[in-house]
Amino acid sequence: MEQISAWISQLNSLVWGPPMLVLILGTGLYLMLGLKLMPLRKLRLGFSSLWQGRTPHPDGKGDISPFNALMTSLSATIGTGNIAGVATAIAIGGPGAVFWMWCTALVGMATKYAEAVCAVEYRELDEKGQYVGGPMYYIKNGLGKKWAWLGFAFAVFGLLAGFGIGNTVQSNSVADALHNAFNVPVWISGVVMAVLAAAVLIGGIRRIAVVAGQLVPLMTVLYLSGGVVILLVNITALPSALGLIFQHAFTPTAAMGGFTGAAVALAVQFGIARGIFSNEAGLGSAPIAHAAATTTGPVQQGVIAMLGTFIDTLIICTITALVIIVSGAWMQIDPDTGKAFTGASLSLTAFNHALPGFGSYVVTFGLAVFAFTTLLGWSVYGERCVEYLFGVKAIIPFRFLWVLAVPVGAMLHEHLNFVWLVADTLNAMMALPNLVALLLLSPVIFRLTREYFEQH
């Protein structure tokens, strides 16, 4: 096992190394420039379209409302990355990592827009009469048969990654948080989550979308409210916190308190990597949900889809980051380990320091709900991948295995790091076919966008 773990670790370092980060950022920048900064210029249009998209367009085609399509996408992206991922970026790369997370999100808006446009443009009806789409479909229908192997590869990587990053890792996070906060046995958390997941999964994407449409906005507002209260209480420290972010984005972070210091390269690397991990722009997961939206055209859903990156990273991750910095928790030492706090424990310490006795519950409850909704969102992605590979007959067996994996993940401790490593590697492997497809289909994306805005 140690040898296998070492091999996968080397592969992980390769696929998440500088070339991959440059490819993801470069693709986003190319799309943003090719779209003439449209995602930034039409941000207001995106929010107005989202509000109107709460009810499906009467002339549109699809299975779920545009609003619920975004919520389903957000249910999968808003999770441990917004709480633990941000904290890890700051703990290793310093406050400057936040700046590079912002840069990733800005160009990632163009990537998310392009993914959704392709997903709707090249989606198709399956045997059950439901709209299915995503990278595997826009590779097959947009690039032709000679590229079909690339779509097959994406579906395989997506299916396998889902059981890790979208299932067992998430259920373990929920079980661990509830055990630490309320001493709930992990097996009870696992069984309860499995029952709840089964109840939702029975209804397919329509029921998942409805649950996500209600749960994600509620939990997001509650979590953000707790963060905003902390920032208002510490309003005088906010300017210096922002100053640290911009200063250390380009200069090394000196050692201070429990923080050992970080070079600019670490700030860049972990800011970009954790930003991508959080918003999934370029990984190809989100367009699977957006392909089911009831819409009259691909651009309409694209301007809604790009909000996912904006909300996830530029709003939620930023609130988490600022709370960690203004509280000073990133420089404190964990008395249990004798080292600086990192991951979820850093976010927990920051919120609890600013809101004693209450802040820890905000993070614990937020982490639990966000992780559970991620589990639901990724079930949609896994289901679409398995349908693409084996047909609709494989959907029911997949759902059974998905539910069965939930309690297994909750009780998985000894090999959890290995599961994280494998899933993180497969995430990068998902991105490669998707990014190639977006670059090759970019003329179609630019044409559809130009024609739409010329008519409107």
PyMOL commands that set and color helices and strands:
alter all, ss='L'
color gray80, all
select helices_A, chain A and resi 2-15+18-34+38-41+43-52+66-77+80-93+96-121+135-143+145-182+186-201+204-233+235-247+264-279+286-290+298-305+307-327+329-331+343-354+359-390+392-410+416-440+442-455
alter helices_A, ss='H'
color red, helices_A
select strands_A, chain A and resi 124-125+131-132
alter strands_A, ss='S'
color yellow, strands_A
deselect
rebuild
show_as cartoon
